[in-house]
Structures are given as structure tokens and as C-alpha cells.
Amino acid sequence: MMKRVLSVILSLTLLAAGLCACTPGEKPTDTTAEDTAAGTVTAPSAETPTDASTEAPTEEPTEAPTEEVTRDPAEVEAEKQAAMKEIYDSTPMNQLPIGGWSTPASALRDGYTGTEGSYDAVWRLLADAGLNYMITLEEWSSGSWPLESLSSARKAGMKLWYNCAGMAADYNAEKLRALLDSPDADALGAIYVKDEPSFDQIGETAELMTAARRELGDTSLPVLANLLPTYANSSWVGGNYRKYVSTYLETAKPDILMFDYYPYPKSGDSLPNLAANLAIVGEEAKAAGVPFYAYVQTSADTAYREPTVEELSLNTHLALAMGAKGIAYFLVCEHYEGWEYSSMITAKGEKTPLFDTVQTVNGRLNAMKGVYLDYDCKGVIICNYRDMSNALSKARCTSELESYRYLSAAETNQRDKFAIGCFENAAGEVGYYIVNLNYKGAGTIHLTFDGEMDYRIWSGEGLTDMGTAETLKLKPEAGEGVFLQVSPAEKNP
């Protein structure tokens, strides 16, 4: 498969003991030993006075001339690829939480189809698409459906997030006790008490969370709600979106801050405002000390279009580059035939073209092995996208940066636009999540560091490059993102 993201190295040093990185398509630079003259030590000349008592000098053996060493470029490249494969294979999978709203249609349950295992089969499709958790929809309305969904989730190797749908605490308590007492309880992933509470409903939502935690006891499951986006009616968010988010965090104290924003209307996009929403949520989540998750638009309806692979990829990578620790697709399964939303699995249990789109994006996300999840986002650099910078400024976001740590410059041409998430882990190691903000074509960005850096590039094809450089040229495909790990190059003595 052609590599979707291959960096063209502008300056490379040796990888190890004569190993250099060669970019396909470019003529490799020969690596030669430093020229040295033959080292011969001779006796002193006649003009040189000597002590009579001194023994005649012994002539040291003449060293053989040092010959230049040129390595076979194919051998060098083969060694580099082998080293990258070893690193990739030994890197543990840090699984990105990838979920979806909502569980398969109830019409597919065994009791309705008359076919044993029919519901389990649809859940296996979800797992095949790369999803690892699902949020319930109407399970709250039945005594058996929550347990059936939990069982199917476990068999598919997935987690079930039980959606209380804003029901009364006593009603929720009965459902939660049944789920916790189930032999499939290990598959319960979170309690989702309410979807899109308004500002006036924050107090009620907090009470539902307190009641849910009481039922959970010592079970350490996250409890959360999902918030409205910035484009919600102003009265719903109390007239101030940031205050809406901070009040929810202070009052309800969720374990995960989650929100939804859908950037692809029937024409155009609202990516600058999406970035501002991500920044507000990220800043408030960081202040509260909780991770945040972002919904990603998959569906079309009367107002929105179904995204392409490139558009879906951009939506996910931008969220991750701005600090999201998990994503959820809206929506995944058709609730009933003729529902207003498009889906990746129909109410009949059939895959649609959207299934392949989601599966493709998830496959590329998982190829990165979640290496960025151990890092925290410290801010974002916006390159050549004035509307996005203006949206962040208007929202009074503090997370837009001019530079960060080792990165001294990032340059693009007039057409290309990029976002660079700036990351650091607990050990002080630095990474940059670089996203091509153009979903219609590849983009090129030149990065300059304040010295030579050892680097690794993780993309939708895995670990695609590594080496040492002071400058890099990256060319991600449309809507793609890469995670660049860097550290000051180790100098040989």
C-alpha cells in the first residue's frame, strides 16, 4: 500500500553506526569515513640533535591507508525499515476509545427476528468497523434490552455505555443494579445520565450523577453527560457558552467532559468554529482535571451532509490534535427504517457505504497505536488559517500558541492550512500532532527546530519514518494527521 504520509527529510544525520535515512525518490547521500592520511612515524632527521645515551628510535609500523566506505543505499534502507518494524512491533497498543451513538435497532434482537444470535452478529459488525464502545438509545425503556445489549457488547469485545436518557434516579437505579449484577458486567463501560442538558438542567443532571455513583458504589465507572455545542440556542446555554461548560464541571463533576459539534452542513464547513469549541472544552476540562471526548459527525440529515473519508478523518484528527482522549460517531446505527439520519448499519442489519468510510478511518487511527494518548495537549499552533485563528481569538481561547519547545518555525505555502497540536508527557518528552486542514488535497508543511532532533513519525500507515534532522518537510494527504515525536539528538563523543 502506498504510504499516505511520507516525510521528505531536508537534512538527515546518521541513525546509528553508519545508518542514514533515505527518502524514497531522492538520491541517497553516500556516507563516507573521514579522509585521513596514512600514519607513518619515522626516525628523526640528521639535523635533529639526539642524546647519545638515548636508544635509537624504533620505527613504528606503517598503518594501512584508510579507505572511503560507501554503503549500499538499498542495504541502508532495509536496515532502517527493519529497525522501524522492530520499534512498531514492540510498541504496545494504547487503545483510543472509539465509540458511537447508538446501539443496533431493537428490531434486530433475537426475540424479534426469531434467529438466535442475530443481535450478536450486528455487534460483531460494529467491532469489525473498529468501534470499541457503544452508547445505548432506547434500552432504558425495557427490562431485558439493557442486559441483551450488554451481553452482545461483551461477546464482541466492546464496552456498553448505558444511557439513562434523563430518567428519574429511582428508575435508573433499578437498571444499574441489574447491569452490575449481570454476568456480563465487565462489559459495562460508563453511565451516560443525560444528553445535551441545558444550562437550567445542570443542577438536575448533577443530582442524577450523584445518584448513579451511589448505585455504582466502589465500581470505578465514569459517569457523564453530553453537552451542547457552541451553536446551540443562546438561551439553552445561559447566554455564555464557556460559563455553561464551567458551571457544569463545577456542579456535576463528571468523570469525562463530552460534547457534540457537527461541522459539515449541506455545503461548506464550520471548521474554524469547531476548533473554537474544541479549545473552550479543552481549556475548561484541563482546569477541572478531567479528560474530554468529542462527537464526530458521520451522518447526513436534512441540514447536514454525510462526510467523505477525508472529511471524517479531518474531524477526528483535529479533535485529537486539540487534546481529545476519545471520540464517538454520530450516528452509527439506524433506529428504524426511514429514520431521518443516514447510518453505517441499517435497521435491517446491513452495511452501507458509510460503514467502509468509518472502518477506513478507524483502521488508520488504530495504526498509530494511540502513542499520543500518554501526552497532554499544551496548546495548538494554527498555520495559515486566519478564520480559525480569528474564531479562537473571538472565543477568548488561550490555547493558541506561536511556538512550542523545540519547534521554532512552521511554514506552508499560501494554499495549505495546518493545525499543530503541541504535546508533552509526564517525562517531559515532546510531540506534535500535525493535521492537514484541507480535506480536498494533500498539503506541505516545513518544520524547523532549534537544533538537530531525533524523530519518529506515526501516521495512518504506522511508524512511517524516523531519523535525525533539524528541518523536516511533511506532506500529509487530505484531512490526514500525523504524530511527530522529537527529542534533542544524542551526540556521539
N, C-alpha and C positions, 0 to 999 in steps of 0.2 A: 504494500500500500504506500502510495506517495506520502511523505511526511508533510503534514499540513503546516507545521511551523518549524522552519529550519533557520537558525540564525547564521548570518554571514559574518564571520569574525574579521574585524578590521585589523586587530593586532593580537597575535597569539604568542605565548611563550610555551616552553616545554611543559608537557603534562607530567612526565616523570622520566628520568633516565633516558633522555633522547627521544621521548614520545611527543609528537606535536599533533595539534588538531588541524585537520584539513577539511575545508568546506567543499562538499561535492560541487563540481562545476568550476572550481577555481584551481589553478595550477598550484600544487603544494610547494612550500618553500623548503629547499633542501636544508637539512640540519648538518652542519659540519663541525668537527672539532676545531679548536682554535689553532691557527698555524703556529708552529714552533720550529726553531732552527735545531739542527742536530746538536746535541750537547756533548762537546768533546773538551776535556781538560788536558792541557799539555804541560810539559816541563817549562820552568822559567827560561826566558831567553838569555843569551850570553851577556847581554847588557845588565841583567839583573844581578846585583851583588847577593852572594849567599854566604851563610855561616859555614865555615869549614867543618865544624862539628856536627852540622845537620846532615842527616841522611839524604841521599839523593831522592828527590820526589818520585813517587810512584805514579806512573801514568794510569789514570782510571780508564776503564773500558769505554769505548765509544758507544753511545746509545744509538739504536736504530732510528732513522727518521720517522717522525710521527706522520702517518698518512691521514688525509682527509677521509671522513666517514660519511657516506651518503646513504640514508636508509631508504628502502623501497617504500614509496608512498602507500601502496596497497597494504603492505605489512603494518605500517604505522596506523592506517585507518582501521585495519582489522583488530589491532590491539586496543584501540580506543573503543570500538564497538563492543569488544569483549568486556572491557572494564565497565562500560555503561550498563551492560546487561547484568553484570555481577552486582552492581550497586542497585539496579532496579529490582532484581530478584530478591535481594536481601532487605529491601525497604518494606517494612510491614504496612499493610493496608490500614489507613486511618479513615474509616468509612464516613463519607459525607452523608448526613441524613437527607434522603431524597424521598419526599412523600407526595401525597396527592389528596385532593378532595374530589370525589368521595368514594366510598366503598361500592362494589358492583351492585347492580339493580337487584332488588329483592325478588323480582320475577325469575331470577336465575338460581334461587335457592332450591335445594333438593326437593323440598315439600311442594314446590310449585311445578318443577319440571318433571317430577316423577323419576328422575335419574340420579342414582346415588353418585356423589362426587362431582355433580355439575357445578356447584358453587366453588369447591376447591379448585377446579380446573381454571376458573376465571382468575382466581387469586394467583395461580401459577403464571398466568399471562402477565399479571402486574409485576411479579418478580422478574420475569424474563425481560421486561422493559427497563429494568434497573431501578425500580422503586423498592424502598425498604421499610416504609410505613404508610399507613392509610388512615385518613380521618373519616369517622363514620358520619352518616347523614340521618337516616330515619330509624336507626337501631333503637333509639330511645322509646319508640312507640310500641315495642313488642317485648314480651318476656323472654323469648327464645333467640331473637335475632342477634342481640349483643354477643351471646355465647357462641352462636354459629359463626359469626364473623371472626371472633377471637380464635376459634379452632382453625378456621381456614387460614388465617394470618399465620398462625404457628406452623402449620403444615407447609406453608410457602416460604418459611424462614423470614417472615416480616413481623413488624410490630403494628398493633392496633391502637390508635388514639381514639378514645371514647369521647364523643361529642355529646355533652349533656343538653345541648340545644336550649340553654337558658331555663330549663325546667326547675321547679322548686327543689330546695335542698333535700327534703324528705324523700321525694320521688327519686332524685339522683342517688341517694344513699342506698336504696334498695338495689339499684342497678350495679353500683360499685361493689357492694358486698357479694353479689352473685359473680361478678367478674373476678374478684380477688379469691373467691372460693373455688373457682374453676380449675380443673387440672391443666388448663392452658394459660394460667395466669401469668406465666413468664413472658407471654407474647403481648401483654398489656404495656404500652409504651408511654402514654401520657393521658391526662384528663383535661379535656378542652371544654371549659364550662360554658362559654358563650361566644358567638360570632358577631363581631363589629358592634360592641356596646357603644352607645352614645356617651357624651360627657355626663349626662344626667343619670346614666345607668352604671357608672363606675362604682358607686357605693354598693349597689345590689350585686355587681359582679364580684366585688371583694368578699361579700358575705358568702357567695356560692363557692369561692375558692377556699375560704376558711372551713366551710362545712365539708368540702371534698377532702381536704387534708385531714380532717378529723376522722373520716372513714378510712383513709389510707393508712393511718397510724404510722408505724415505723417503715412502711413501704416508701422508698425514695423515688416516687414517680413525679415528674414535673407536672405542675398544674398551671394552666394558662388560659387566656382568651386571645382572640384575634382582633386587632384594632382596625379602624377605618383608615383610608388613605388621605393624603392632603387635599385631594379634590372633592372630598365629601362636603355636603352642605355645611356651611359655616356654623349654623345653629346646632348641628349634630355634634360638633367637636368643641362647643363652647366658645366659638369665635376666635380661638387661638390654638392652632394645632400642636405646637410644642408644649403648651400648658396641658393640653388634653393628654399627651403622652406621659409627661412627667407626673401629672396627678394620678393617672392610672398606676404608674410604677410605685409611687409613694403610698397609695391607698390599698391596692390589691396585692402588691408584692408578688408578681408572677415569677415563675422559675425560668420562663422563656418569654421574651418580648417578640410578638409576631404581628405582622401587618400585611395588608394586601394593596398592591398598586398594579394596574394593568396599562402598559404603555403603548399598545398598538390599536388605535381606533381604526375605523374603516379606511382612512387614508392618513399618511404621515405617521408621526410618533410623538411621544411626550417624554423622551429620554432625559432631557435636562431636568424636568420636574421629578422624574423617577429618582434621579441622582440626589436631588434635594431631599426627597422623602427618606431615602436610604441614609443620608447624612444625619438628618434630625433623629431618626430612630437609633442610628449607631451611636451618636453622641449621648443621647439620653440613656441608652442601655449601658454604655460604658460607665456613666456616672452612677448608675444603680448597681453595677456589678453583675449584670445578667447577660447571657448571650441573646442575640436576636436572630430570628428566622424570617425569610421573605417569601411570600407567594410569587409565583411566576406564571404569567399568562400563557395558557395553551389553547384556550377555547375561543371560538367565534360566536357572536350572537348578533342581535340587531344593530349594536353600536360598535362592535369590535371585530377585527379580522383574525383568522387563525394564523399564527406566526409560521414562518418558514424555519428550517433548521438553523439558518444563520441568525434570524431574529430571536428565536428561542435561546440559542447559545449566548447571544449578547445579553439578554435579560438575566440569565443565570450568572455569567461571568462578572457582570457589573455588580450584582448583589454580593458575590463572594469577594470581589476586589475591594468592596467598601465595608467588609467585615462580617457579613452574614455567616453563621455557623451551620445553617441548614436551609433547605428550600422546600417548597410544596407547590405542586402544579394545580392550577385551577383551569378547567376541571379535568378529571380523568375518565370517570365512568358516566354513561348516560343513565339518568334516573328512570326514565320511561320513554317509550318510543315517541318521537316527535318533540322531545324536550327542546327548548329554545337554544341550548348550548351545544356546540359540536364537542365531540369526545374522542378518546383514543380506543375505548371499548364501548360498544353499543349495548342497549338494553337486551339484545339477543346474545350477548357474549362474543360478538365478532369484532375483530380488529379493524381499525380504519387506517388511512394513510397517516394520521396523526400519531398512531402507535409507533410507526417507523421513525418519525421525527423525534419523538421523545426517547425512544430506545437509542438512536444515534447520539443524541446529546448526552444522555446518561453514560453511554459507553465511553465517550471522550472524557467526561468528568471523572469517571472511576479510573481511567488510565493514569490520572495524575496522582492517584493513591492518597489524596487528601493531605499531601505534605504541608499545605498552607494552614491546616487546622490547628497545628501546635503553635502558630504565630498569632499575634494580636494586631489588628489594624490600627495604625497610629495616625492615619490621615490619607488623603488622596491628592495626587497631582493631576490636574486637567491640562492636557496638551492640545492647543489649537481648537478649542471648542468654546467659544465665547458665550454662547447661550447657556451652556451648562455651568460655566463659572458664574455667570450672572444669576442663575437660579439658586446656586449655593449661597451667593452673597445676599440675595434678597431674603432668603430664609434664615439669614444670620447664622450660617453654619461656620464653625471654627475649624473644621477638619480639612479644609483645602490648604495644601502646602505648596510652597515654591520649590523645595528640595527636601531630601531626607537622607541623613547619614552619608553613605558613600557616593550616592548619585549626585553629581554636580551639574549635569545638563541633560535634557531630553529634547530632541529636535525632530520635527516632522516637516514634510512639505506643506504647501498651502491647502491641499485637499484632505490629507489624513488627519484623523482625530483619535486621541487616545486618552484613557484613564489609567493611572498608575497607582495602585493601592500600595501603601508603604507599611511594611510589616516588620515586627520584631518579636522574638520568642523570649522565654524566661532566661535563657542563657545569653541574651544579647545578640544573637545571630539575626541577620537582616535578610529580608526577602522583598521582592517587588512583584506585585500581581498586575500584569500589563494586559490591557484589554483594547482590542481594535473596536472603536465605537462606530465603525461603518459596517452595516450588515449587507452591503451590496458589493463589496470588493475587498481585496487584501490591502493592507496598509504597511507602511515602513516607518520605523522609528529608530533614531540613532541615540544611543545612550553613552554618556561619558562619565567615568568615575574619577575620583580623586587619587588614583593610583591603580596599580595592577590588581585585579581581583580574580580569585579562583571562583568559578561559577558553575552552576548546573541549571539547565532549563527543562522544566516539566511542562508538558503540553498534552493535548488530546491523543498523542501517539506515545505517551510515556515519557521517559527520560530521553530527550532528543539531542542534547548537546551538553558538553562540558569542556572546560579548559581554563585558560588564564588569559585575561585581556584587560586593557584599560579602556577600550571602546568596543561597543557591540552594535551591530545593526540587526534588528529583528523585523521579521515580516510575517505577522500573524494573518491568517486567512480572515474572510469576512466574519465579524462577530465573535472571533475566537479570542481566548485568553491564555496566557502562559504565566507560570510562576517561576521567577528567577531567584535562586539562592546565591548569595555572594558573600565573600569574606576576603580580607586582605591576603594577597598571595604570600605564601610562605617562601622566604628567600633561602636558597641553598648557601651554606657557608663558603 
